[in-house]
Amino acid sequence: MNKRNVVIALIFVNLFLSSFFLNAQSVELSRSALINKKWKMIDLTDKMIEEVYSPTKIESYYNGNFFCESIYYLSDKIDTVFVEANVGNAIKGKYIICRLISAENDNFTVLEVISVSDSALTLRNVKHTHLLRFGTN
């Protein structure tokens, strides 16, 4: 194969992979799937991060010690502002919109729900695009 054919093949592969990832669909999450469980972040070797959801708050623990508390709500869209009035109101959504209780309203995080089951949860940080994987074991 000459260089031109290799470059063309690489462009097609890149376009295919880009369209695959851009067309990935968010999964709708019900609040009841989140609450009353301790979600432990997986793939960490030297630390343990756990999150416990209530209908309105997320308690985060680092190596078993309370670390911080956030308020959150579920949304079907990527919100551009944190709407505190929405906290605790939605029972389903494709995104978790969360903010540290001590933070200002313009300092919040949007997490896209990639997959969810009774014992596994995968989220994508919309801003930084990295995946966060949790399990209940």
Secondary structure, DSSP 8 states (H G I E B T S, - for coil): --HHHHHHHHHHHHHHHHHHHHT-----EEHHHHBTSEEEE-S-SS--EEEEE-SSEEEEEETTEEEEEEEEEEESS--SS--GGGTTT-SEESEEEEEETTS-TTS-EEEEEEEE-SSEEEEEETTT--EEEEE--
